């Protein structure tokens, strides 16, 4: 069971956000090198939290 007040992102959410930013930058840079003009980039990521699996590390 997670602890805290649920006022911030879980570490998994932070990793997904960083990965999404990395993908977006990579897409934009590759498009620029190829001379492709992008009006918009949208990246949607989804992940799962395996709490029973992570609790083993804290024993």
TIVO-2410 file (N, C-alpha, C; in nm, 3 decimals):
# residues 59
REC num residu      c1      c2      c3 atome chaine
REC   1      X   0.085  -0.117   0.000     N      A
REC   1      X   0.000   0.000   0.000    CA      A
REC   1      X   0.090   0.124   0.000     C      A
REC   2      X   0.063   0.220  -0.090     N      A
REC   2      X   0.144   0.342  -0.095    CA      A
REC   2      X   0.127   0.426   0.031     C      A
REC   3      X   0.230   0.493   0.066     N      A
REC   3      X   0.226   0.584   0.182    CA      A
REC   3      X   0.222   0.728   0.134     C      A
REC   4      X   0.188   0.819   0.218     N      A
REC   4      X   0.190   0.960   0.184    CA      A
REC   4      X   0.050   1.017   0.168     C      A
REC   5      X   0.046   1.139   0.118     N      A
REC   5      X  -0.080   1.212   0.105    CA      A
REC   5      X  -0.133   1.219  -0.037     C      A
REC   6      X  -0.066   1.150  -0.130     N      A
REC   6      X  -0.110   1.146  -0.270    CA      A
REC   6      X  -0.115   1.286  -0.332     C      A
REC   7      X  -0.016   1.370  -0.302     N      A
REC   7      X  -0.011   1.504  -0.356    CA      A
REC   7      X   0.098   1.522  -0.462     C      A
REC   8      X   0.172   1.418  -0.490     N      A
REC   8      X   0.279   1.425  -0.590    CA      A
REC   8      X   0.275   1.299  -0.677     C      A
REC   9      X   0.352   1.302  -0.782     N      A
REC   9      X   0.356   1.189  -0.874    CA      A
REC   9      X   0.436   1.074  -0.815     C      A
REC  10      X   0.397   0.952  -0.850     N      A
REC  10      X   0.475   0.834  -0.814    CA      A
REC  10      X   0.604   0.835  -0.896     C      A
REC  11      X   0.708   0.771  -0.850     N      A
REC  11      X   0.832   0.763  -0.928    CA      A
REC  11      X   0.810   0.706  -1.068     C      A
REC  12      X   0.722   0.609  -1.081     N      A
REC  12      X   0.694   0.553  -1.213    CA      A
REC  12      X   0.635   0.659  -1.306     C      A
REC  13      X   0.552   0.745  -1.253     N      A
REC  13      X   0.494   0.853  -1.333    CA      A
REC  13      X   0.603   0.951  -1.376     C      A
REC  14      X   0.698   0.978  -1.289     N      A
REC  14      X   0.808   1.068  -1.324    CA      A
REC  14      X   0.894   1.007  -1.435     C      A
REC  15      X   0.917   0.877  -1.429     N      A
REC  15      X   0.995   0.809  -1.533    CA      A
REC  15      X   0.920   0.815  -1.666     C      A
REC  16      X   0.789   0.792  -1.664     N      A
REC  16      X   0.712   0.801  -1.788    CA      A
REC  16      X   0.714   0.942  -1.845     C      A
REC  17      X   0.709   1.043  -1.760     N      A
REC  17      X   0.715   1.182  -1.807    CA      A
REC  17      X   0.850   1.211  -1.872     C      A
REC  18      X   0.957   1.165  -1.809     N      A
REC  18      X   1.091   1.185  -1.865    CA      A
REC  18      X   1.105   1.111  -1.998     C      A
REC  19      X   1.055   0.989  -2.005     N      A
REC  19      X   1.060   0.911  -2.129    CA      A
REC  19      X   0.980   0.980  -2.238     C      A
REC  20      X   0.863   1.032  -2.205     N      A
REC  20      X   0.782   1.104  -2.303    CA      A
REC  20      X   0.852   1.228  -2.355     C      A
REC  21      X   0.919   1.301  -2.266     N      A
REC  21      X   0.994   1.420  -2.308    CA      A
REC  21      X   1.108   1.380  -2.400     C      A
REC  22      X   1.177   1.271  -2.368     N      A
REC  22      X   1.288   1.223  -2.450    CA      A
REC  22      X   1.238   1.184  -2.590     C      A
REC  23      X   1.127   1.111  -2.596     N      A
REC  23      X   1.071   1.073  -2.725    CA      A
REC  23      X   1.032   1.195  -2.808     C      A
REC  24      X   0.968   1.291  -2.744     N      A
REC  24      X   0.923   1.411  -2.813    CA      A
REC  24      X   1.041   1.489  -2.871     C      A
REC  25      X   1.145   1.506  -2.793     N      A
REC  25      X   1.264   1.577  -2.840    CA      A
REC  25      X   1.328   1.502  -2.956     C      A
REC  26      X   1.337   1.369  -2.942     N      A
REC  26      X   1.393   1.289  -3.050    CA      A
REC  26      X   1.314   1.300  -3.179     C      A
REC  27      X   1.181   1.294  -3.170     N      A
REC  27      X   1.097   1.309  -3.289    CA      A
REC  27      X   1.116   1.446  -3.352     C      A
REC  28      X   1.117   1.550  -3.270     N      A
REC  28      X   1.131   1.687  -3.322    CA      A
REC  28      X   1.268   1.707  -3.387     C      A
REC  29      X   1.373   1.656  -3.326     N      A
REC  29      X   1.508   1.672  -3.382    CA      A
REC  29      X   1.522   1.596  -3.514     C      A
REC  30      X   1.471   1.474  -3.518     N      A
REC  30      X   1.478   1.396  -3.642    CA      A
REC  30      X   1.397   1.460  -3.754     C      A
REC  31      X   1.282   1.515  -3.720     N      A
REC  31      X   1.201   1.584  -3.820    CA      A
REC  31      X   1.274   1.707  -3.872     C      A
REC  32      X   1.338   1.783  -3.783     N      A
REC  32      X   1.410   1.904  -3.824    CA      A
REC  32      X   1.527   1.868  -3.916     C      A
REC  33      X   1.600   1.763  -3.885     N      A
REC  33      X   1.712   1.721  -3.969    CA      A
REC  33      X   1.664   1.682  -4.108     C      A
REC  34      X   1.546   1.623  -4.117     N      A
REC  34      X   1.491   1.580  -4.246    CA      A
REC  34      X   1.411   1.690  -4.316     C      A
REC  35      X   1.403   1.807  -4.254     N      A
REC  35      X   1.332   1.918  -4.314    CA      A
REC  35      X   1.181   1.907  -4.305     C      A
REC  36      X   1.132   1.829  -4.211     N      A
REC  36      X   0.989   1.811  -4.193    CA      A
REC  36      X   0.939   1.911  -4.089     C      A
REC  37      X   0.839   1.991  -4.127     N      A
REC  37      X   0.782   2.090  -4.037    CA      A
REC  37      X   0.671   2.026  -3.954     C      A
REC  38      X   0.686   2.027  -3.824     N      A
REC  38      X   0.585   1.971  -3.734    CA      A
REC  38      X   0.503   2.084  -3.672     C      A
REC  39      X   0.373   2.072  -3.680     N      A
REC  39      X   0.285   2.168  -3.614    CA      A
REC  39      X   0.258   2.128  -3.470     C      A
REC  40      X   0.258   1.998  -3.444     N      A
REC  40      X   0.221   1.950  -3.311    CA      A
REC  40      X   0.278   1.809  -3.292     C      A
REC  41      X   0.316   1.780  -3.171     N      A
REC  41      X   0.358   1.645  -3.134    CA      A
REC  41      X   0.282   1.608  -3.006     C      A
REC  42      X   0.221   1.492  -3.006     N      A
REC  42      X   0.154   1.443  -2.887    CA      A
REC  42      X   0.202   1.301  -2.860     C      A
REC  43      X   0.245   1.278  -2.738     N      A
REC  43      X   0.290   1.146  -2.696    CA      A
REC  43      X   0.204   1.104  -2.577     C      A
REC  44      X   0.145   0.988  -2.586     N      A
REC  44      X   0.064   0.936  -2.476    CA      A
REC  44      X   0.128   0.806  -2.426     C      A
REC  45      X   0.163   0.803  -2.300     N      A
REC  45      X   0.227   0.686  -2.240    CA      A
REC  45      X   0.140   0.630  -2.130     C      A
REC  46      X   0.151   0.502  -2.109     N      A
REC  46      X   0.075   0.436  -2.005    CA      A
REC  46      X   0.165   0.335  -1.936     C      A
REC  47      X   0.152   0.323  -1.807     N      A
REC  47      X   0.234   0.228  -1.733    CA      A
REC  47      X   0.156   0.165  -1.620     C      A
REC  48      X   0.215   0.063  -1.564     N      A
REC  48      X   0.153  -0.007  -1.451    CA      A
REC  48      X   0.248  -0.005  -1.333     C      A
REC  49      X   0.191   0.001  -1.215     N      A
REC  49      X   0.271  -0.004  -1.092    CA      A
REC  49      X   0.249  -0.140  -1.030     C      A
REC  50      X   0.357  -0.213  -1.009     N      A
REC  50      X   0.351  -0.346  -0.949    CA      A
REC  50      X   0.394  -0.335  -0.804     C      A
REC  51      X   0.303  -0.292  -0.718     N      A
REC  51      X   0.337  -0.272  -0.577    CA      A
REC  51      X   0.379  -0.400  -0.507     C      A
REC  52      X   0.312  -0.515  -0.528     N      A
REC  52      X   0.360  -0.636  -0.461    CA      A
REC  52      X   0.503  -0.672  -0.502     C      A
REC  53      X   0.539  -0.646  -0.626     N      A
REC  53      X   0.675  -0.676  -0.671    CA      A
REC  53      X   0.779  -0.582  -0.612     C      A
REC  54      X   0.741  -0.458  -0.586     N      A
REC  54      X   0.838  -0.362  -0.535    CA      A
REC  54      X   0.858  -0.375  -0.385     C      A
REC  55      X   0.762  -0.433  -0.316     N      A
REC  55      X   0.777  -0.443  -0.171    CA      A
REC  55      X   0.885  -0.543  -0.133     C      A
REC  56      X   0.922  -0.631  -0.223     N      A
REC  56      X   1.026  -0.728  -0.195    CA      A
REC  56      X   1.162  -0.661  -0.172     C      A
REC  57      X   1.181  -0.546  -0.235     N      A
REC  57      X   1.308  -0.475  -0.221    CA      A
REC  57      X   1.326  -0.411  -0.084     C      A
REC  58      X   1.219  -0.393  -0.011     N      A
REC  58      X   1.224  -0.324   0.116    CA      A
REC  58      X   1.227  -0.419   0.235     C      A
REC  59      X   1.235  -0.547   0.211     N      A
REC  59      X   1.238  -0.643   0.322    CA      A
REC  59      X   1.376  -0.658   0.378     C      A
***
